[in-house]
């Protein structure tokens, strides 16, 4: 799936959660990505975020930062 389509989909998820308080909205985006996106889709958006994340809604960017931090902790613990 193209990066542009993943960005659009992630931003649609953020739009759904926009009316929630920010902390809940970010958690909602994160939880949706974990529950309904494949590992490959998540990795592709994380890679895009690592390259600057152009096009992401701020809620998506914050959710991806949380996912990246969690992935980094898991990777560190596995070493």
C-alpha distance (Angstrom), angle and dihedral (degrees) to the residues before:
residue distance angle dihedral
X1 . . .
X2 3.78 . .
X3 3.77 121.3 .
X4 3.81 89.6 -124.5
X5 3.80 91.3 57.2
X6 3.82 91.7 47.6
X7 3.81 90.3 50.5
X8 3.80 90.4 50.2
X9 3.81 92.1 48.2
X10 3.81 93.0 47.1
X11 3.80 90.4 49.2
X12 3.81 90.0 51.1
X13 3.80 89.0 55.1
X14 3.81 89.1 50.5
X15 3.79 90.5 50.1
X16 3.81 89.8 55.3
X17 3.82 91.0 54.3
X18 3.83 96.0 40.7
X19 3.82 94.3 103.3
X20 3.81 92.1 57.1
X21 3.80 122.3 89.0
X22 3.80 107.2 -84.2
X23 3.80 96.7 -107.2
X24 3.80 91.3 51.4
X25 3.80 91.8 43.7
X26 3.80 92.4 53.4
X27 3.81 90.3 47.0
X28 3.81 89.6 48.7
X29 3.80 92.2 53.2
X30 3.81 91.2 46.2
X31 3.80 92.5 48.1
X32 3.80 92.2 47.7
X33 3.80 92.0 51.6
X34 3.80 90.4 49.5
X35 3.80 95.4 45.6
X36 3.79 102.7 40.1
X37 3.79 109.2 21.5
X38 3.78 123.6 80.2
X39 3.80 118.9 -117.7
X40 3.82 88.5 -109.0
X41 3.82 92.3 54.3
X42 3.81 90.8 49.1
X43 3.80 91.6 47.7
X44 3.80 91.7 49.9
X45 3.82 92.9 53.0
X46 3.82 91.1 43.8
X47 3.81 89.1 52.2
X48 3.80 89.7 50.3
X49 3.81 89.8 49.0
X50 3.81 89.2 51.2
X51 3.82 88.0 55.3
X52 3.81 91.7 55.0
X53 3.80 101.9 -74.6
X54 3.79 97.3 -116.0
X55 3.79 111.6 -170.2
X56 3.79 99.2 21.0
X57 3.78 120.5 132.1
X58 3.83 108.8 -118.7
X59 3.83 90.2 -112.5
X60 3.80 89.6 56.0
X61 3.79 91.6 47.5
X62 3.81 91.0 52.7
X63 3.82 92.4 46.4
X64 3.80 90.8 49.9
X65 3.81 91.0 49.9
X66 3.81 88.3 56.5
X67 3.81 91.4 47.5
X68 3.83 91.1 48.1
X69 3.81 91.8 50.4
X70 3.82 90.8 49.7
X71 3.82 91.8 47.9
X72 3.81 90.4 49.0
X73 3.83 91.0 51.6
X74 3.80 91.3 50.4
X75 3.79 91.6 47.8
X76 3.80 91.5 48.1
X77 3.80 92.1 49.2
X78 3.80 90.9 49.8
X79 3.80 91.4 58.9
